[in-house]
Amino acid sequence: MNTPQPHDLAPMADEDPGVQARRQQRIAALLLSRYNLRYMVRLYAAFEGDLLLPIVLGEVGLYNVGGLGLDDQALAAIRCSDDDFGKLPLRPCNAFSISSSTGIPRETVRRKVSHLIQLGWIARDQKGGLTITAKAANLCLEPFDQDNLADFLGTADRVRLIASAPQG
């Protein structure tokens, strides 16, 4: 897709500023929709056509690291070696909380969790708590993320250009 240029976003002659703002919002929404679609296609390929797997895996992982915070030290800890990953103070979750937060039926979550455990991406502790594994963290933080990051940053630049365009 071509990047909008400032002259493409300039108000049309006699255009109401409210109309201009709504037009810019529609362009931004279109750009974000295109990015989201490309991201979903990448997820579809990475998870062999099962889009519920990344949702469940993502919920488990984000809940787990939620107690770490998202400062630079916590992010560095997540990128630690596989041996040290098991030492992170991850907060375990369960199928009920995943179901509640995503709206995916609990039985479906249980099946997806079982699959993710078989893949080695989620571990279950003695109390039944679920945590993301180093294998899954490495999957999510490496090459797939680099492709997505470049696409995301390009889209963000386009949306920023639209948001900064002069109105009326």
N, C-alpha and C positions, 0 to 999 in steps of 0.2 A: 504494500500500500504506500502511496506517496505521502510524504509528510506535508501537512498543511503549512503553507507559507503565510507570513503576516498579512500580505495583501489579500489572501483568500479569506481571511477572517475579518477584514475591515467592514464596517457597517455599510450596507447598501444605501444609496441615496434615499433620504427621507425615511429611513428605517427607524422605527420606534426602539429605544434602548432595551425595553423589555423583550421585544421580538428578537433583537440581536443576542441578548443573554440566553434566551431559550434555544436559539439556533446553535450557539456555542455549547450549551449543555447537551444537545442532541449529538453534536459531533463528538464530544468527549465520551458520551455513552456508547456511541458506535465503536470508537477506538477501544474502549475497555471491553466491550462485548467481543470484538475480534480477538483481543488478547486472551480473554477467558476461554474462548472456543479453541484457540491454538493450544492453550494449557491443558484443557480437557482432552484433546486429541493426544497430547504427549502422555498424559496419565493413562489413557486408554491403552496406548502401546506399552507403556512401562509395566502395567498391571494386567497384561494379557486380556484386555477387554472387560475387566471387572472393576467398574468405577466405585463400587462400595468398599473395596479393599483399601484404596488410599484414604478414603474418608475415615474408616475405622482406625487405620494405622495412624493417621494424622491426629485424630482425637486422643488416642492413647499417648502418643509422643508429646503433644502439646500439654496435656494434663500432667504427664510425668515431669516435664521440665518446668512447669508453671511455678513450682516451689523454688527453682533456682534463680528466677528473675531473668531478665534479658540484657543485663549489662555485659560489658566486654569480657569480664572474668568468667561469667556463666557460659557465654558463647564459646570461649576458648576451652572450657571444660567439656563441652559437648563434643568438640572436635578431638578429644584426647584419644590415646591409643585404645585398641580393643581391650587390652588387659585392664587399663584404668577405668574404662567406661563402666564396668560393673561396680566400681566404688562410688559412683555419683549418687547423691541422695535423691533419687527419683521418687516421686510420689506415685504409688501404684493406683490404678483405677479398676473398675469392674464393668462387666457387660451392661449392667443396669444404668450406670452413669453415662456410658457411651450411647446407649439407646435414648436416654433422656435428653442428652445434649444434641443428638443428630436427628432424632425422630425416626430412626431406623428401628424396626421391630426387634425386640430383645432376642428372639430366636435367630433372626437373620444375623444380628451382631455376634451371637455365639458361634454360628457357623463360620463367619468371616474370621473371628478370633482363632478358631481351630485351624483354619487354613493358614493364617499368619504365623501361628505357632509352628506348624509343619514347615513353613518356609524359613523359620529361624529368625523372624523379624519381631516377634513378640515373645516374651517369656512370662510364665505364670509362676508366682511364688507359692510357698506352702499354704498361705492363707487364701489363695485364689486371686491375688492382686496381679494386674497386668502391667508390664513395663516394656518399653521399646528396647531392642537389643542394639549392640554396637553395629551389627550387620545392617540393621535398618537405618540407623543414624548415618552410617557411611553412604548408604544408597541415597538417602535424601539430601545429603550435604555435598555430594560430589558431581559427576558430569551432568546428570539430568538437571541439577540445579544451575549449572553454568549456562546451559542453553536457555533455560527459563529466565535466568537473571538478565541476560542480554536482551531478550524479548521484552521483559518487564520494563527495563530501563529505557528502551527505545519507545515503548508505549507511554511511559511516564513523561518523557521529554515532549512527545506530541501533545499530551493532555496539558502539560505545563504551558506550552506555546499557546494553546487555545485559551487557557484561563488568563493568560497575561495579555491577550489581544485587547486593544482599546475598544471601548463600547461607546456608541453614539456620540 
